Amino acid sequence: MILTEIQTYLSLQGRASLGQLEQHFHVSSNALSPMLEKLIRKGRVQKIVSSNHCGSCGSCAPETLIIYYWVKGDCFSTEPLSPACPHSG
């Protein structure tokens, strides 16, 4: 996987959790993190760590709480993701 694939995915999606990126690219967070950090340093991506769980189970994985937003110019959207909680059946 190359950096441009992550960049393209985020630019099309607007935002994605670390867990969503892991699933989409079939790569661990340990492999994704350095590439995402590079995009952050370049000013193309913004990282937000949410303290909000899905509200239904309280046991969501930490990677669902780390959200990466594609930066459009000087702004980015902080609208909350509403990922389906895998624990809510």
HUQUI-V893045 format. One record per residue. RES is the residue in three letters. SS is DSSP state (A for helix, B for strand, O for the rest). OMEGA is omega in radians with two decimals (999 if undefined). NEAR is the number of other ideal C-beta (glycine too) atoms within 8 Angstrom. Layout:
{{RES,SS,OMEGA,NEAR} {RES,SS,OMEGA,NEAR}}
This chain:
{{MET,O,-3.13,7} {ILE,O,-3.08,5} {LEU,A,-3.11,8} {THR,A,3.10,6} {GLU,A,3.09,9} {ILE,A,-3.14,15} {GLN,A,3.14,10} {THR,A,-3.14,8} {TYR,A,-3.12,12} {LEU,A,3.14,16} {SER,A,3.12,8} {LEU,A,-3.10,6} {GLN,A,-3.08,8} {GLY,O,3.14,8} {ARG,B,3.11,11} {ALA,B,3.06,12} {SER,B,3.09,13} {LEU,A,3.11,14} {GLY,A,3.10,10} {GLN,A,3.11,9} {LEU,A,3.09,15} {GLU,A,-3.13,13} {GLN,A,-3.09,7} {HIS,A,-3.06,8} {PHE,A,-3.12,11} {HIS,O,-3.10,5} {VAL,O,3.14,8} {SER,O,3.11,6} {SER,A,3.11,8} {ASN,A,3.11,5} {ALA,A,-3.11,9} {LEU,A,-3.01,14} {SER,A,3.14,8} {PRO,A,3.13,7} {MET,A,3.10,11} {LEU,A,3.10,14} {GLU,A,3.10,8} {LYS,A,3.11,9} {LEU,A,3.07,14} {ILE,A,3.14,11} {ARG,A,3.13,6} {LYS,O,3.12,7} {GLY,O,-3.11,5} {ARG,O,-3.08,9} {VAL,B,3.06,12} {GLN,B,3.14,8} {LYS,B,3.09,10} {ILE,B,3.07,9} {VAL,B,-3.09,7} {SER,O,3.04,8} {SER,O,-3.11,4} {ASN,O,3.02,7} {HIS,O,-3.10,8} {CYS,O,3.12,11} {GLY,O,-3.08,4} {SER,O,-3.05,7} {CYS,O,-3.11,9} {GLY,O,-3.13,5} {SER,O,3.13,5} {CYS,O,-3.14,12} {ALA,O,-3.12,6} {PRO,A,-3.11,6} {GLU,A,3.07,10} {THR,A,-3.11,11} {LEU,O,3.09,12} {ILE,B,-3.05,12} {ILE,B,3.07,13} {TYR,B,-3.13,16} {TYR,B,3.02,14} {TRP,B,-3.12,12} {VAL,O,3.09,11} {LYS,B,-3.09,5} {GLY,O,-3.11,4} {ASP,O,-3.06,3} {CYS,B,3.06,6} {PHE,O,-3.12,8} {SER,O,3.07,7} {THR,O,3.07,6} {GLU,O,-3.08,5} {PRO,O,2.98,6} {LEU,O,3.01,8} {SER,O,-3.12,4} {PRO,O,3.07,9} {ALA,O,3.13,5} {CYS,O,3.14,9} {PRO,O,-3.09,6} {HIS,O,-3.04,9} {SER,O,2.95,8} {GLY,O,999,2}}
